[in-house]
Amino acid sequence: MEAGSSAKETVLITGGGGYFGFRLGCTIYKKGVDVILFDVMKPLQPVPEGIKFMQGNVCCLAEVQEALKDVICVFHIASYGMSGREQLNRKLIEDVNVKGTENVIQACKSTGVSSLVYTSTYNVIFGGQIIENGDESLPYLPLHLHPDHYSRTKSLAEMKVLKANGTELGNGKGVLRTCALRPAGIYGPGEQRHLPRIVSYIERGLFKFVYGDPLSLVEFVHVDNLVQAHILAFEALKANKKHIAAGQAYFISDGRPVNNFEFFRPLVEGLGYKFPTCRLPLSLVYLFAFLTEVVHFLVGRVYNFQPLLTRTEVYKTGVTHYFSMEKARKELGYEPQKYSLNEVVEWFRSQGCGPKPRKYTITHLLRDGGLLLLFIAVLVSWFPSAVIFSP
């Protein structure tokens, strides 16, 4: 991927309108590669001159095939259902993550795209069990053990991508080379999926406790480290690298396991808030998350509220799971750079985040009171009446 090369390559990024896809596209373009961003929605930021945006849906095979003309590599990032209330929309999760991936694979074969880099997730291996310095030899978590549909469908999609490695292209000019990257939780300035939700909880006074073992460790990956890994994977699928990444999966993170809540301490305190000292048992918080999902199932079509936590989020934040980067270092040349949350704090400050007077209206009171009553009703119906009302 050398700037100024005589024959320019063209790559396409599904999910290119999102935070990571847009960042990846801009970085690749600066290296002298033509970039197409493919997404259902335009990026929030202006698309730089020279980068092409195509509006389309991975769920529509014809739209994917049209977008892949004259493309040599697809970075398949598009997915749905990673966190919050999105995790509870099973149909859309299935359509995007599984059918969408099948469409991308089929379109690569029919249009002659020779490389496919798939953005997977730690979740294909992890389902709430403790994992310390795990590697790529670990088996997939059995599908029926996944606590959420997102993880289950991402696992199925990764299997399909890796199975497609080595299949013949429709134009008779070689075979399709595929690989999968399994990133930890992404962070960076301007991230739009997880960090704004966390900051909103902090600002609304909902971040009153932490949970789980204080010695539990998880991992994160800075957006620019993840960009680096994807570019290296693209290069490692080429002939001059002996297709070393073909058919392979790689864990990707900053390589610095940390307690989930301690990781976010600089963000909380940097925005001027007090870090909570109350620590709850993991099992209690998991039960709360389960009951919240039940309430959402009952009222979600009328009031699609944002759950404070889902069961998967409780596991991902409160149970130790971290992985070795040795395979990515050895085969891809991946060397994660050190980052902190300082730039994230500064970004949120620039958006006006920080302590401010809270307004609690009668609408908020009615909404929260109704949810509380429904939650209590579910709780009472869940436990045997003899336990709840015993003298």
N, C-alpha and C positions, 0 to 999 in steps of 0.2 A: 504494500500500500504506500507507494512512494509518490510524493507530490511531483508534478511535472512529468509523469510518465507519458509516453507517446499515445498509448491506447487507454483511454479512461474507462475504468470499471464503473458499473452502476449497481447499487444495492438498494433493496427496499426494506423498510422497517414497518412491520405491522404494529399497531399501537404507537405509531410515530407522533401522534398528537399529545401523548402523555408526557409526564415529567422526564422519565428515564429515556424513552424513545426519542424525544426531541433532543435531549442532551447528547445521546449517542449519535444521532444524525448530524448535528452541528460539528461534532468532533471529527467524524469520518470525512465530512465535506472539506474540512480544513486540511485534510491529508491528500487532497486531490482526487477524491472519489465522488462521482455523481450520486446523489441521494434522493430517494423518493420516500416521503412520509405518507403512510397509508393508515387512515383511521376514520372512525365514524364522525368524529368531531375535530375541528381545527384546533391547533395548539393555542394556549392562552397567550403565548408570546408571538410577536410578528415572525413570520417565516423568513429567514435570511434570503437575500437575493441569490439565486443559483440553485437553491434547494426546492424541489418540487413537492407540492402537497396534493395528494389524491384522496378525495373523500370516498370511502367505501367500507364495506363490512365483510369481515372474514367469514361470516355465516353465509355469504353469497358467493358460490364458486365462480360464477361468470365474472363478477367484479374482481376477484382475486386473480383470475387468469388474465384479464385485461391489463391489470397493473403490473404483471410480471414479465411482460414483453421486454426482451433485451436486458434482463436483469441477470447478474451472475450469482448473487447471494441474497437470501432472505434472512433477516433477523426477525424471528417470530416472537414478539413481545406481548402482543394483544392477549388479554385475559380478562376474566370477570369473577368477582366474588371473593376477593382477597380478605376483606375485613368488614366489620360493622354489619349493617343491615343487608349489604350486598351478599353476604354469606348465606342468607336465608332464601334467596331467589334461585331455587334449584334448577328450574327450566332454563333460564338465561345462562346460568353457569354451565350447564350441559351443552347448550347450543354454541357458546363462544369457545369454551375450552376444549371440548372434544370434537364437535362437528367442524368448528372453525379450523382446528389443527389438521383434521382430515382434509379439508379443502385446500389448505396451504400445501400439504404434501402432494396432493393430486395435481395442483396447479404447477408445482415445481417440476413434476414429471412430464406433464403435457407441454410445458413451455420451454423445457430444457435448462432450467435453473440448476446449477451444479452444486451449490452449497446451501445448507440450511442450519442456522444457529438458533436453537430454541432456548428461551428463557424459562427455566423451570423454577423449582423452589426446594428449600430444605424439607418441606412438608411431605415430599414423596417418600421420605425415609422416617420422618418423625411423626409420632401420633400421641405424645404424652409420656413416652418412656425416657428414662435418663440415658443420654448418649454423651460420652466424654472422648473427645479427639477421634471421632469416628472417621472412616474413610469410605471410598467409593465401592469397596467390596461388600458393604452392608446391603442386605436384600431390601427390596421395596417393602414398605409396610403393607400387610394384607389389606386389600381394598375395603373389606367389611369393618376394619378396625379404625378407619379414618373418622375422626369426630365431626368432620364437616365435608360438604360436597365439593368445595373448592379444591381441597387437598386431594380428594379422590379423583377428580377429573384431571387435575394437573399430572397426577401419577399416570393415569391412562394415556394422556397426551404425550408425555415423555416416552413412554413405552412405544407408542406408535412412531414417534420421530426417530428413535434409535433403531427400531426395526426396519425403517425405510432406508437406512444407510446401505449403500451398495446396489440399490435397485436401478435398473436401466432407465435412461431418459428417453422420452418419446421421440426426440429428434435423432436418435441413434448416435449421439456424440458423447458417449461416456456414461457415467453413473452419478447418482446423487450421493453426496457426502453430507452426513448430518452429525451434530453433536448437541449436547444439552449442558447448560450452566445452571447450577442450583444455588442461587444467592440467598444470603441472610436478609434480614430486614433492611430496606434501603433508607438512607437519610442524606440530607444535604440541603443547602439553602434553596428555598422555593419548592421543596417537595410538597405535593398537594394531597396525598392520600392519608398518611398516618399522622404526621406532625401537626397539621392544623386541628385534627380531631383531639389530639392530646392537649394542645394549647387551649382549645375551647373548654375542655373539662377543667383545666387549671383556672381559667378566667371565670368560669361559672361556679367555682368553689366546690367542685365535685371530687377533686383529687385530695381526699382526706385520709387515705390509708394506702399502705403497700401490703403485699401478701407473699406467702411462700417462704422458703428457706433463704435467709439473707446471703448464704454462700452459693446459691444457685447461679449458674453462668449461662449466658446466651451470647449470640454474636450479631453484629450489624455490619453493613457494608456501605461505604460512602459511594455516592453516585459515580464519582470519577474513577474509583477503583473498579466498579462494575463495568463502566465504559471500557476501561483498559482491558478487562478480561474478555469482553465480547470481541474487541478488535483482534486480540491475540488468538481467540478461537477461530475467527474467520481466516486468519493467516495460516493457522495450523491445519486447516482443511485442504490447503493447496498442495500441489504436487511438489513444489520446492521445499516443503516441510514434510514430505513423504506421507501426507494425509494422516499425520500422527493422532489428530483429534477425532478422526472418523469413527463413528459408532460409540463414542465415549461420553461420559458424564463427569462433571467437575463441580465440587463444592467451591463457592466463592464468598469470601468475607474479608474484613479488615485483618483477620487473623489475631484478634485480641479479645478473647472471651471476657465478659464483664457481667456483673449483676444487672438485670434489666432496669431496675429502678435507679441504681447508682449511675447508670449511663445517662439517664435523663435528669439527674440532679442539677447539672450545670444549666440546663434549659429552664427548669423551675426557678432556681435561685437567680439566674441571670435576668429573668423577666421580672424579678422583684417579689416573688412569692415565697412563702415558707414551705420547706419540704416536710411532708407528714412524718410523724414518728409512730403512729399507730400501725401495727402489723397484724394482719388477719391470717388465719389458717387457709391454705390453698383449697382444701376441701369445701370450706364454707363459701368461698368466692366462686368456686366451680358450681356449687348448688345454686347460688344466686344467678349465675350466668345461664344455667339450664332453665330456671324458672322464667327468666327474662325472655328466653327464646320461645318458651311456651306462650307467654303473654303476646309476643309479637306474632306468633302463628294465629292466635285468636283474633287479634285486632289489626293486624298488619295491612289488610286491604282497606280498612277505614282510616287508620292512622299509622302510617309507615314510619314510626319513630326510630331513632338511632339507639340501639342497645348500648348501655354503658360498656358492657363486655360480652363477648360470646365465649362458649366453652373452649373453642380452639385458641382464642386469644389468651385465655387464662393459662392454658398449657404452654403456649409459645413464650409467654412472658415470665412464668413462674417455675418452669421445670428445666433443669440443666440439659442443654443440648448444644454441642459445638463440634466442629469438624476440622480435620487436618487439611491444610492447603498444599501438602507436599506434591500431590499429583498435578495440580494446576501449576505449581512452580516448575516442576521437572519437565512437563510436556508442553505447557503453553508459554513458559517464561514469565508467569504472573508474579509480580512483586508488589503487594499492596503498599500504598503510601500511607503515612500517618495523618489523620485528620482529627479535629475535635468538633464540639458543638458550638464553638465560638461564632463561626460564620452563620450558623443557624439562628443563634440568639440575636445577632445583629440584624438578620433578615426580618425576623418577627418584630423586632423593635422598629424597623423602618416601616412596618405595616401598622404601627400604632398599638401593638400589643403591650400589655402591662396592667398593673392594678388600676381600676377605675370604679366609680360608683356603679352599683348594680341596681337595675330597675326590675322589680318583680311585679308584673301586672296581674289583674284578676284572671286574665286568660291563662297565664302560666299556672296560677293556683288551681283553676278548674282542670286543666290538662294533667298536671302532676298529681292532683288529688284523685282523679279518675283512674290513672294508671296505678296509683298506690292501692286503691280499693280492689282493682282487678288482680293485682299481684297478690294481695292478701287472700282473695277468693281462690286463686290457683293454689296458693300455699296450703290453705285449709283443706281443699279437695285432694291435694297430693298426699298428705299424711293421714293416717287412720284417725278417725274422730276420737277414739279412745285415748290416743296419745296426746292430742291437742287439748282435750277437755278433761283429762283425768284429774281427780282432786289431789 
